Every structure is written in structure tokens, then in C-alpha cells.
Amino acid sequence: MSLQKHIYLLILSLLLGALLAVIVYFCRFNPEVPQTPCSSTMNNGLFMDDDNRRYSFSGGVTWWPKEKKISFFGVKKVNENLITVKRVLSLDQVQQSHNVISARVAQVSIAPGDSLGKNAVMFSGKGDSIMMMFKRLNHNSWLLMLNDNWILMCANK
């Protein structure tokens, strides 16, 4: 074999190795769901509650993947009433399939400043199922659909 063919084979091997490294990197190191806490801030998000009443919510929602928790705090405005919401949903039976995480709410922790009421539910109540679907937007941001009706932009901060 001539020296020229050896150089072509060497270049081809390097290119194939680089391509394989890029493919492995994106498959292995580009997760479909956030691996670190992912937060979203809303300002006057318009929603419907379980009683089909319109309300707006201003506050923050954070998904804590290692702790398997969702925390949210803010102000829920129904008609002209302002209701403070400060809760943490602890999850169990957490299962992930690609970009979808499903779980059950094991416990709802309500902070002393929460004025929503112990029987009121946001997202899901104790024992209920919860589903989160993530769509990656860029390196640190995901679009999050929560229980088929909450759509947020979630970012690692």
C-alpha cells in the first residue's frame, strides 16, 4: 500500500471516530429530562381549577429530580381574592420512560403561610397520580407539561 492510501485510511478512521464520539455524547450525556433542579416562574398564568373556575397564578414551580419532589409557591387569584400557596409534593413510584415521568403523590407538605386550605388540590392530591412530560428546548431549558394542562418553561438555574 502506498503512503497516500495510509493517510486516507488514517483520516477516514479519525473522522469515523469523531462521528462516533459525537453520537455517544448526545445519546449518553444529553438527557431527555432535567437531572438537576429545574425551575419555572409564572406571572399571571391563566388556568382552570377542578371546579372549572378560572384563576390566575403567579409564582414559582421547581422539579427536584434527586429528591423526587415538586415545590411551588405563589399567589392564586380567584375573582379578586388573593390566596397564598406554599406546598411541596413528595413523590413515590416514580417511573421514567424517555421524556415522560409518572409517579404518585406520597405526601403533600403545606407550609404555615399557605391559605389555600388543606382539602384544596393543586397539580395532584395525596395518593393521586401525576405525569410530567419534558421537551428539551436547549442545554438548560425544557418545556414541561404537567398533568396534561400545565405548560411551563423549566430551566436549570
Secondary structure, DSSP 4 states (H G I P E B T S, - for coil): --HHHHHHHHHHHHHHHHHHHHHHHHHHSS-SS-SS-EEEEEEEEEEE-TTS-EEEEEEEEEEETTTTEEEEEEEEEETTEEEEEEEEEEEEEEEEETTEEEEEEEEEEE-TT--S-TT--SS--TT-EEEEEEEEEETTEEEEEETTTEEEEEEE-
